Amino acid sequence: MTSGIFTDAITLEKADPEHFDLAFTAVTQPCPWPKAYGGDLVAAAAAAAMRSVTDGKTLHSMHSYFLRPADIGAAVRYEVELLRDGRGYSTRQVRGYQNGKPLYVCLANFAAGEPGGSFQAEFVDGLPDPEALPSSAEYLAERSGGTMTEESKAYWSGGRSFDMRHVPGPVYLDVEGDRVPHQAVWLKPFDPLRPVEGLTDAQRDLAALAYMCDYTILEPILRVLDLPWARPGLVTASLDHSMWFHRAAPVDDWLLYVQEAVAADSGRGLGSGRFFTRGHQHLATVAQEGMIRAA
């Protein structure tokens, strides 16, 4: 179990642009599904956008669409359009291309920052500490069923760079706990995140939030609909995604990702989430819609 999967996903190589101003390539990481993990695309696009802003502004929002599935273990070319550079804010468009077709697009905005008032959402008190909860590997050690294979079991257990601990229990094989439209997930890298060329540690940590957010954001919808991941016939896919970065903090300790189902109908579900440090700082907010198709 290593955090290298994540840092490999956001390690970019410079390339010749074909459509816009700058271009980079990144390779999607292994996973046991027919398509690459959506967080690979979001995090790599965030890294590409951040590498194009050189005046100290900080990424504060991203708005993305997933257009086509990405091949696993293959390069995606991220082309960056420099839409605007102002004194206070800068804007970038990033498009990901693979096999000659666009498969991902986002707008990313950057802010210089200025003095102002401060407010943050309240931390959710009363949850179990992460040390008191089973890791995914511990939970799955003696369990099997549904569409789970040994490959997917290994991926859920340790193939995602981050230790994930659910409150209430996970939705891998069955929906553990009540069928409620909310959950919380504690997350922490399995080992310290290594430096990434072209990014500061603070930028790498922002990309880590973007990378982590897609793993579990649809789970409150699955939970309330009683659809565990291993349910035969279940197919999910990310459709669109928005993320706002409020504050920066290292991601080397436990983070709490508080999530809720907002709506589900017509084969789609919308989830929202908030990232907090263990010290109760509200770091980021996420909204994501996904396709949820149950046989």
C-alpha positions in Angstrom: 0.0 0.0 0.0 1.6 3.2 -1.1 0.7 6.8 -1.9 2.7 6.5 -5.1 -0.4 5.7 -7.1 -1.7 9.2 -6.5 1.6 11.0 -7.0 2.2 9.0 -10.2 -1.3 10.2 -11.4 -0.4 13.9 -11.1 3.2 13.6 -12.4 3.0 15.5 -15.7 5.3 15.5 -18.7 5.5 18.5 -20.9 4.1 18.0 -24.5 3.6 20.0 -27.6 0.2 21.7 -27.6 -2.1 20.9 -30.5 -5.1 23.1 -29.6 -4.3 25.6 -26.9 -1.4 27.3 -25.2 0.3 24.6 -23.1 0.1 20.8 -22.9 1.1 18.0 -20.5 0.6 14.3 -20.4 -0.2 12.0 -17.5 -0.8 8.3 -17.3 -4.0 6.9 -15.8 -3.4 4.5 -12.9 -4.4 0.9 -12.5 -7.9 0.0 -11.3 -10.1 -3.1 -11.7 -12.8 -1.5 -13.7 -13.3 -1.1 -17.5 -12.4 2.6 -17.3 -9.9 4.8 -15.5 -10.8 6.4 -12.1 -12.3 9.9 -12.6 -10.2 11.4 -9.9 -7.1 10.7 -12.0 -8.5 13.2 -14.6 -9.6 15.8 -12.1 -6.3 15.8 -10.2 -4.1 15.7 -13.3 -6.1 18.6 -14.8 -5.7 20.6 -11.6 -2.0 19.9 -11.7 -1.8 21.1 -15.3 -3.8 24.3 -14.6 -1.6 25.0 -11.5 1.6 24.6 -13.5 0.3 27.3 -15.9 -0.2 29.9 -13.2 3.2 31.4 -12.2 2.4 34.5 -10.3 1.5 33.0 -7.0 -2.3 32.8 -7.3 -3.9 29.8 -5.7 -6.5 27.4 -7.2 -9.9 28.2 -5.6 -12.4 26.4 -7.9 -12.8 23.8 -10.6 -15.9 22.9 -12.7 -15.6 19.7 -14.8 -17.4 17.5 -17.2 -16.5 13.9 -18.0 -17.2 13.3 -21.7 -15.8 9.8 -22.4 -14.3 7.0 -20.4 -10.5 7.0 -20.2 -8.3 4.0 -21.0 -6.4 2.6 -18.0 -2.6 2.8 -18.1 -2.5 5.1 -21.1 -1.5 8.7 -21.5 -4.0 11.6 -21.5 -2.9 14.8 -23.0 -4.0 17.9 -21.0 -4.2 21.1 -23.0 -4.4 24.3 -21.1 -5.9 27.5 -22.5 -4.8 30.7 -20.7 -8.2 32.4 -20.7 -7.4 35.3 -18.4 -4.7 36.7 -16.1 -5.8 39.6 -14.0 -4.3 41.2 -10.9 -6.7 39.3 -8.5 -7.9 36.3 -10.5 -6.8 34.0 -13.4 -8.8 31.5 -15.4 -7.8 28.4 -17.3 -9.6 25.9 -19.5 -8.2 22.4 -19.5 -9.2 19.7 -21.9 -8.0 16.1 -21.7 -7.5 14.1 -24.9 -7.0 10.4 -25.5 -7.2 8.5 -28.8 -7.7 11.8 -30.6 -10.9 12.7 -28.8 -11.7 15.0 -25.9 -12.7 13.0 -22.8 -12.6 15.6 -20.0 -13.0 19.4 -19.8 -12.8 21.8 -16.9 -12.6 25.5 -16.0 -10.2 26.3 -13.2 -10.0 29.7 -11.4 -7.2 31.1 -9.3 -7.1 33.9 -6.8 -4.4 36.1 -5.4 -6.3 36.4 -2.0 -7.0 39.5 0.0 -8.0 40.5 3.6 -11.6 39.8 4.5 -14.0 38.1 6.9 -13.8 34.4 7.6 -16.5 31.8 8.1 -16.6 28.0 7.8 -19.0 25.1 8.1 -19.2 23.4 11.4 -17.3 20.2 12.0 -19.4 17.2 12.6 -18.8 16.2 16.3 -19.5 12.8 17.9 -18.1 10.6 15.2 -15.8 7.7 16.0 -12.1 8.4 15.7 -10.5 6.8 12.7 -8.3 4.6 14.8 -11.4 3.0 16.2 -12.7 2.1 12.8 -11.7 -0.8 10.5 -9.6 0.0 7.5 -11.0 -1.2 4.1 -8.5 -4.1 4.2 -9.6 -5.2 7.7 -13.2 -4.9 6.7 -12.8 -7.0 3.6 -10.4 -9.5 4.9 -13.0 -12.3 5.5 -15.8 -11.0 3.2 -16.7 -11.7 -0.4 -19.8 -11.8 -2.6 -21.6 -10.1 -5.5 -19.4 -8.9 -8.3 -16.3 -8.5 -6.0 -13.2 -10.2 -7.4 -9.8 -10.7 -5.8 -8.6 -7.8 -7.9 -11.3 -5.4 -6.8 -10.9 -6.5 -3.2 -7.2 -5.7 -3.4 -8.0 -2.3 -5.0 -10.5 -1.4 -2.3 -8.1 -2.6 0.4 -4.9 -0.8 -0.6 -4.9 0.3 -4.3 -6.1 3.8 -3.9 -3.2 5.5 -2.1 -5.4 6.5 0.8 -6.7 4.7 3.9 -10.5 5.1 4.0 -12.7 4.4 7.0 -16.5 4.8 6.8 -19.1 6.1 9.3 -21.5 4.2 9.2 -19.8 1.1 7.7 -18.8 0.7 4.1 -21.1 0.0 1.1 -18.7 -2.4 -0.7 -20.7 -5.7 -0.4 -23.8 -4.6 1.6 -25.0 -1.3 2.8 -23.7 -1.3 6.4 -25.8 0.7 8.8 -29.1 2.5 8.2 -30.2 3.5 4.6 -29.6 7.2 5.4 -28.7 9.8 2.8 -25.4 10.7 4.4 -22.1 9.3 5.6 -18.6 10.4 6.6 -15.2 9.0 5.5 -11.9 9.4 7.3 -9.0 9.6 4.8 -5.2 9.5 5.2 -2.4 8.7 2.8 -0.9 5.2 3.5 2.6 6.8 3.6 3.9 10.4 3.2 3.2 12.0 -0.1 6.4 12.4 -2.1 7.4 15.6 -4.0 5.9 16.1 -7.5 7.9 17.8 -10.1 6.5 21.2 -11.1 4.2 21.5 -8.0 4.8 22.9 -4.6 3.8 20.7 -1.7 0.8 22.9 -1.1 -0.3 22.5 -4.8 0.2 18.8 -4.6 -2.0 18.7 -1.5 -4.8 20.6 -3.3 -4.5 18.0 -6.1 -4.8 15.3 -3.5 -8.1 16.7 -2.4 -9.3 16.7 -6.0 -8.1 13.1 -6.4 -9.7 11.8 -3.3 -13.1 13.4 -3.7 -14.4 11.1 -6.5 -13.9 7.7 -4.7 -16.9 8.0 -2.3 -19.0 11.1 -3.3 -21.8 8.9 -4.8 -21.9 6.5 -1.9 -24.6 8.4 0.1 -26.8 8.0 -2.9 -26.0 4.3 -3.1 -26.6 4.0 0.6 -30.0 5.5 0.6 -31.0 3.5 -2.5 -29.6 0.2 -0.9 -27.1 -0.3 -3.8 -23.7 -1.6 -2.6 -20.8 -1.4 -5.1 -20.8 -5.2 -5.6 -24.5 -5.4 -6.5 -24.7 -7.3 -9.8 -25.8 -5.1 -12.7 -24.8 -1.8 -11.0 -23.0 0.7 -13.3 -21.9 4.1 -12.2 -20.0 6.9 -13.9 -19.1 10.5 -13.1 -20.9 13.0 -15.2 -19.9 16.4 -13.8 -18.0 17.8 -10.9 -17.5 21.1 -9.0 -15.0 21.8 -6.2 -14.2 24.9 -4.2 -10.9 25.2 -2.2 -11.4 27.4 0.8 -8.2 26.9 2.8 -4.9 25.1 2.4 -3.5 22.5 4.9 -1.2 19.5 4.7 -3.0 16.2 3.9 -0.6 14.0 5.8 -3.0 13.5 8.7 -6.6 12.2 8.9 -9.1 14.3 7.0 -12.9 14.0 7.5 -15.0 13.9 4.3 -18.6 14.6 5.3 -21.0 13.6 2.5 -24.7 13.7 1.7 -27.1 12.7 -1.1 -28.8 15.7 -2.6 -31.1 14.1 -5.2 -31.5 10.9 -7.2 -33.8 10.4 -10.2 -33.8 9.4 -13.9 -30.6 7.4 -13.5 -28.6 10.2 -12.0 -27.6 11.2 -8.5 -26.1 14.3 -7.0 -23.9 14.2 -4.0 -22.2 16.9 -2.0 -19.3 16.8 0.5 -17.0 18.9 2.7 -13.4 18.2 3.7 -12.2 19.0 7.2 -8.9 18.6 9.0 -8.9 16.7 12.2 -8.4 20.2 13.8 -11.9 21.2 12.4 -10.7 23.4 9.5 -13.0 23.4 6.5 -10.7 22.9 3.5 -12.9 22.3 0.5 -16.5 21.7 -0.7 -17.5 19.3 -3.5 -20.6 18.7 -5.6 -20.8 15.8 -8.1 -23.4 14.2 -10.3 -23.1 10.7 -11.5 -24.9 8.1 -13.5 -26.4 5.4 -11.4 -27.7 2.5 -13.4 -29.1 -0.5 -11.5 -30.2 -3.7 -13.3 
